[in-house]
Amino acid sequence: MPKVLIHLYTTLKEKLNAPKIWVEADNVEQALEALSQKNGAVAAILFDAGGIVKNHFTLALNSEVLDHKNLSKVPVAQGDVLHIFPPIAGG
């Protein structure tokens, strides 16, 4: 199974106490599930009640923004980088 590097920001970074985490997965959905298994609080932050990534998060695999509806169909390869960008706020 390929290893994927997940870059974390703000709340997720704080909950996991790390800016980056390696996980093993065959697709993006599995990578996110592996991440949530590292800390139960991550699942509550990242996923809605139906287990779908909350819309206010932006996911990018190797700089390509992903559609939240098709994450199980997005394969990953060894060394891919997945970014989980937090909601954008301004003032």
PyRosetta script that sets phi, psi and omega in degrees:
from pyrosetta import init, pose_from_sequence

init()
pose = pose_from_sequence("MPKVLIHLYTTLKEKLNAPKIWVEADNVEQALEALSQKNGAVAAILFDAGGIVKNHFTLALNSEVLDHKNLSKVPVAQGDVLHIFPPIAGG")
pose.set_psi(1, 134.4)
pose.set_omega(1, -178.9)
pose.set_phi(2, -66.8)
pose.set_psi(2, 149.6)
pose.set_omega(2, 173.8)
pose.set_phi(3, -97.4)
pose.set_psi(3, 132.6)
pose.set_omega(3, -177.5)
pose.set_phi(4, -120.5)
pose.set_psi(4, 137.4)
pose.set_omega(4, 177.9)
pose.set_phi(5, -95.2)
pose.set_psi(5, 122.1)
pose.set_omega(5, 178.9)
pose.set_phi(6, -104.8)
pose.set_psi(6, 124.1)
pose.set_omega(6, 175.8)
pose.set_phi(7, -92.4)
pose.set_psi(7, 130.4)
pose.set_omega(7, -176.2)
pose.set_phi(8, -114.8)
pose.set_psi(8, 149.5)
pose.set_omega(8, -179.2)
pose.set_phi(9, -135.1)
pose.set_psi(9, 158.1)
pose.set_omega(9, 176.2)
pose.set_phi(10, 42.5)
pose.set_psi(10, -117.1)
pose.set_omega(10, -172.1)
pose.set_phi(11, -60.0)
pose.set_psi(11, -44.3)
pose.set_omega(11, 180.0)
pose.set_phi(12, -63.6)
pose.set_psi(12, -40.3)
pose.set_omega(12, 177.9)
pose.set_phi(13, -60.7)
pose.set_psi(13, -42.0)
pose.set_omega(13, 179.6)
pose.set_phi(14, -67.9)
pose.set_psi(14, -43.4)
pose.set_omega(14, -177.7)
pose.set_phi(15, -64.6)
pose.set_psi(15, -36.2)
pose.set_omega(15, -178.6)
pose.set_phi(16, -95.6)
pose.set_psi(16, -4.4)
pose.set_omega(16, 177.6)
pose.set_phi(17, 56.1)
pose.set_psi(17, 37.8)
pose.set_omega(17, 179.8)
pose.set_phi(18, -161.1)
pose.set_psi(18, 143.9)
pose.set_omega(18, 177.5)
pose.set_phi(19, -82.3)
pose.set_psi(19, -18.5)
pose.set_omega(19, -178.0)
pose.set_phi(20, -145.3)
pose.set_psi(20, 145.5)
pose.set_omega(20, 177.9)
pose.set_phi(21, -142.6)
pose.set_psi(21, 136.7)
pose.set_omega(21, 174.2)
pose.set_phi(22, -90.1)
pose.set_psi(22, 136.2)
pose.set_omega(22, 174.0)
pose.set_phi(23, -135.6)
pose.set_psi(23, 160.3)
pose.set_omega(23, 175.5)
pose.set_phi(24, -104.6)
pose.set_psi(24, 132.4)
pose.set_omega(24, -178.0)
pose.set_phi(25, -164.4)
pose.set_psi(25, 159.5)
pose.set_omega(25, 175.1)
pose.set_phi(26, -99.8)
pose.set_psi(26, -19.9)
pose.set_omega(26, 179.0)
pose.set_phi(27, -148.8)
pose.set_psi(27, 173.5)
pose.set_omega(27, -175.4)
pose.set_phi(28, -64.1)
pose.set_psi(28, -40.4)
pose.set_omega(28, 179.6)
pose.set_phi(29, -58.9)
pose.set_psi(29, -43.5)
pose.set_omega(29, 178.1)
pose.set_phi(30, -65.3)
pose.set_psi(30, -36.0)
pose.set_omega(30, 178.9)
pose.set_phi(31, -63.4)
pose.set_psi(31, -42.3)
pose.set_omega(31, 179.2)
pose.set_phi(32, -68.4)
pose.set_psi(32, -37.4)
pose.set_omega(32, 176.5)
pose.set_phi(33, -64.8)
pose.set_psi(33, -42.0)
pose.set_omega(33, 178.1)
pose.set_phi(34, -62.9)
pose.set_psi(34, -38.5)
pose.set_omega(34, 177.5)
pose.set_phi(35, -63.6)
pose.set_psi(35, -44.8)
pose.set_omega(35, -177.5)
pose.set_phi(36, -67.4)
pose.set_psi(36, -24.3)
pose.set_omega(36, 178.2)
pose.set_phi(37, -73.9)
pose.set_psi(37, -16.3)
pose.set_omega(37, 179.5)
pose.set_phi(38, -75.4)
pose.set_psi(38, -23.3)
pose.set_omega(38, 178.9)
pose.set_phi(39, -159.7)
pose.set_psi(39, 121.2)
pose.set_omega(39, -176.7)
pose.set_phi(40, -59.1)
pose.set_psi(40, -28.0)
pose.set_omega(40, 180.0)
pose.set_phi(41, -67.6)
pose.set_psi(41, -26.2)
pose.set_omega(41, -179.2)
pose.set_phi(42, -63.4)
pose.set_psi(42, -42.4)
pose.set_omega(42, -179.4)
pose.set_phi(43, -59.6)
pose.set_psi(43, -42.5)
pose.set_omega(43, -179.5)
pose.set_phi(44, -66.3)
pose.set_psi(44, -32.0)
pose.set_omega(44, 179.9)
pose.set_phi(45, -78.2)
pose.set_psi(45, -43.0)
pose.set_omega(45, -170.6)
pose.set_phi(46, -86.1)
pose.set_psi(46, -36.0)
pose.set_omega(46, -172.9)
pose.set_phi(47, -109.5)
pose.set_psi(47, 148.5)
pose.set_omega(47, 173.2)
pose.set_phi(48, -83.4)
pose.set_psi(48, -175.4)
pose.set_omega(48, -176.4)
pose.set_phi(49, -62.8)
pose.set_psi(49, -24.7)
pose.set_omega(49, 179.4)
pose.set_phi(50, -89.8)
pose.set_psi(50, 3.7)
pose.set_omega(50, 179.0)
pose.set_phi(51, 82.7)
pose.set_psi(51, 13.4)
pose.set_omega(51, 178.8)
pose.set_phi(52, -97.6)
pose.set_psi(52, 143.8)
pose.set_omega(52, 177.5)
pose.set_phi(53, -60.9)
pose.set_psi(53, 131.0)
pose.set_omega(53, -179.5)
pose.set_phi(54, -59.2)
pose.set_psi(54, 140.9)
pose.set_omega(54, -174.6)
pose.set_phi(55, -61.3)
pose.set_psi(55, -26.3)
pose.set_omega(55, -176.3)
pose.set_phi(56, -76.9)
pose.set_psi(56, -7.6)
pose.set_omega(56, 173.1)
pose.set_phi(57, -88.6)
pose.set_psi(57, 141.0)
pose.set_omega(57, 174.5)
pose.set_phi(58, -108.0)
pose.set_psi(58, 128.5)
pose.set_omega(58, 179.0)
pose.set_phi(59, -109.4)
pose.set_psi(59, 135.8)
pose.set_omega(59, 177.7)
pose.set_phi(60, -136.1)
pose.set_psi(60, 127.6)
pose.set_omega(60, 176.7)
pose.set_phi(61, -107.9)
pose.set_psi(61, 115.7)
pose.set_omega(61, -178.2)
pose.set_phi(62, 51.3)
pose.set_psi(62, 44.7)
pose.set_omega(62, 176.8)
pose.set_phi(63, 75.9)
pose.set_psi(63, 5.0)
pose.set_omega(63, 176.9)
pose.set_phi(64, -102.9)
pose.set_psi(64, 120.3)
pose.set_omega(64, -179.4)
pose.set_phi(65, -68.1)
pose.set_psi(65, 137.2)
pose.set_omega(65, -174.3)
pose.set_phi(66, -105.9)
pose.set_psi(66, 151.2)
pose.set_omega(66, 173.1)
pose.set_phi(67, -85.3)
pose.set_psi(67, 126.9)
pose.set_omega(67, -176.9)
pose.set_phi(68, -63.8)
pose.set_psi(68, -21.8)
pose.set_omega(68, -175.0)
pose.set_phi(69, -78.8)
pose.set_psi(69, -16.9)
pose.set_omega(69, -173.5)
pose.set_phi(70, -121.2)
pose.set_psi(70, 28.3)
pose.set_omega(70, -173.7)
pose.set_phi(71, -64.8)
pose.set_psi(71, -29.6)
pose.set_omega(71, 179.1)
pose.set_phi(72, -72.9)
pose.set_psi(72, -15.9)
pose.set_omega(72, -178.8)
pose.set_phi(73, -98.0)
pose.set_psi(73, 0.7)
pose.set_omega(73, -179.6)
pose.set_phi(74, -99.9)
pose.set_psi(74, 103.5)
pose.set_omega(74, -179.1)
pose.set_phi(75, -72.3)
pose.set_psi(75, 154.8)
pose.set_omega(75, 174.7)
pose.set_phi(76, -120.1)
pose.set_psi(76, 154.7)
pose.set_omega(76, 178.7)
pose.set_phi(77, -121.0)
pose.set_psi(77, 162.1)
pose.set_omega(77, 179.0)
pose.set_phi(78, -51.0)
pose.set_psi(78, 125.4)
pose.set_omega(78, 175.4)
pose.set_phi(79, 86.8)
pose.set_psi(79, 0.2)
pose.set_omega(79, 176.6)
pose.set_phi(80, -60.1)
pose.set_psi(80, 155.8)
pose.set_omega(80, 179.8)
pose.set_phi(81, -119.9)
pose.set_psi(81, 123.0)
pose.set_omega(81, 178.0)
pose.set_phi(82, -110.6)
pose.set_psi(82, 124.1)
pose.set_omega(82, 176.5)
pose.set_phi(83, -102.9)
pose.set_psi(83, 136.3)
pose.set_omega(83, 173.2)
pose.set_phi(84, -115.0)
pose.set_psi(84, 97.8)
pose.set_omega(84, -177.8)
pose.set_phi(85, -85.3)
pose.set_psi(85, 135.3)
pose.set_omega(85, 180.0)
pose.set_phi(86, -74.1)
pose.set_psi(86, 171.2)
pose.set_omega(86, 175.6)
pose.set_phi(87, -57.9)
pose.set_psi(87, 146.7)
pose.set_omega(87, 179.9)
pose.set_phi(88, -90.1)
pose.set_psi(88, 134.3)
pose.set_omega(88, 178.8)
pose.set_phi(89, -129.5)
pose.set_psi(89, 151.7)
pose.set_omega(89, 179.8)
pose.set_phi(90, -139.1)
pose.set_psi(90, -179.1)
pose.set_omega(90, -179.1)
pose.set_phi(91, -153.6)
pose.dump_pdb("model.pdb")
